[in-house]
Amino acid sequence: MTDIRGFAPIVSRGAQVLILGSMPSEVSLLKQQYYGHPSNAFWPIMGALFGASPDLDYERRKVILMESKVAVWDVLQSCQRQGSLDSNIAWASIKTNDFVGFFSEHKFIRRVFFNGGMAEKVYKKYILPSLDQRFTYLEYQRLPSTSPAHASLNLAQKIEAWKVIKQPVVK
């Protein structure tokens, strides 16, 4: 098992939507980029929805998401994992990010979207019980994973499912 650490969030002060993954893949860790694997559908989806397409420089894509009030982070701060699959994460090694601090700092976030099942599962098990009454306004929804390991939907179907993140946030 390899000890791995995630990235700092992509977030601006005015963020209204948070997209949560579990932990970056080996390729993403090497590139030091969220969703860095060329077969991952995340950036093609962000390109279709916001213009943050994979052919743009990574820093430009991050700016586009921040200008679009979209934040990106992972549920896990660190863990041990062999390879890139979420199913290989050693549960006993999981350390989660500080969501109480994050949501306290980023008060405009109202909607949290999970990029696949593992992010949702870990969040509901470790994070949700630790959030107090201040955060009951948060809305949650799981979206189809953008991972190349989850190919049950094609790109067009994933884009259609992910359009929900563009719906206006009710304050």
N, C-alpha and C positions, 0 to 999 in steps of 0.2 A: 504494500500500500504506500502511496505517496501522499505526503502532507501538502495540501494546496490551500491558497488564500485567494479570495475573490478580489474584485475591484471596488474602488470608490464609486458611488452612484453618478450617473449622468443626471443632473437635476439643476433646475433654476429656481429662483425664489418664487416665481409665479406658477410652478408646476401644479397641474390639477389632476393628472392621471399618472399612476405608477404601474409600470410593467415589471413583474418579478419573475426571474428565472431561478434556478436552483444554484448552480455553480458553473463557471465557465469551463468549456471543453479544453482539452490539451492544446488544440490549435489556437483557441482564443487566448489561453494563458501565454503561449509562445509569442503571439502577435500583440499581446497586451491590449486587446480589443474585445468588447462585448460582441458575441455572435460572429467570431472571426472565421469560422469554418466556411469555405466558399459554397458548400452545399446547404448551409443553414438558410432557411427562408426568411429570417427576421429582417435583414436589410432590404431584400426585394419587396417585402410587405411594406416596410417603412417608406420605400421609394414610391410605391403605388399610392400610399395614403398621404404622405407628407412631402415627397420629393427628396427624401434622404436615401437615394439609391446607392447600391454597393459600388458603383463606378466613381462616386465622389470620395474625396479624401475622408478618412475616419473623423478627423477633427471637425470638418464641415458637416458631416452627418450628425455629430453630436450637437452642434449649434442649431441645426434645423430642428432636431427633436426638442431642444430646450426652448426655442422660439415658438414651437407648437404646443408648449406647456405639457410635454410628455417627459416623464422621468423613467429611468431604467436602473434596476438594481437587482441583486440576488438575495434570496432569503438567507443563504449561508454565507458567513464570513470566512469560515475555514472548515476543512474536513480532511479525511483520508479517503482516497479513491484510487482504484486501479483503472487506468484508461479514462474514457470520457463519459461512459454511461452512468446515468443517475442510479441505476440499479446496483452499481458497484460501490456506492458510497457506504462507508462503514458508519452505521447509525451512532455507535458509541463515540465517534470522533467529532460529531457535528457541533459546531459553534455558530450560532445565528448572529445576524446583524442586529443593531440596536434600533428597533422600530419605534419604541416610545420616544427616543430622542429624535429620530427622523421625522415622525409625524408631528412632534411638538415644534420642530423647526420649520417644516413645510406644511403650514396650516391650510393651504388652498387645495391640497390633494383630497379628493373626495372618492375617487374610484381606483380600485386596485385590481389589476388583471394579472392572472397567473399564466405564464407561458408553459403550459403543460401541467401534468398531474403531480410530479414530484414537488414542484415549488408550492403548489396548493397544499399538499399533504404535510409537508414540513411546517409551513406557515400555520396551518390549523392546529397542529400538534404542539408546536413550541412557542409561537408568537401570539396567536389569538388569545390564549388564556392569560397572557401577561399584559394585555392591553386593558386599561381601565375605562371607566365610563366616559372619559373625555373623547374617546375615539369611536363611539357607537355610530357616528354619522358615516363611517366608511362603508362603501359598497364593494362587494367582491364578485368576480366572475372568472371562471377558468376558460381559457381559449385553447384552441388546438396548438400543440407544440410545433414550434418552427424547426425543431431538430430534424436532420436528415434521417435519424433513426425512426422517425414517426412519419411514414410515407402513406398513410391511409387516405390522406387528402392531397389533391394536387395544389399547385400554387394558387390558381384562381379560386379554389374553394377556401383556402386559408385566408386569402385576401378578403373574401366575402365575409368570413367569420370575424376577422379582425377589424372590420369597419366600425364595429361597436365602440372602439376606443375614440372615434371621432365625434361621437354624439355629445352634444353640449352637456356640460356639468351643471347640475342644479345645485345652487348654493343654499 
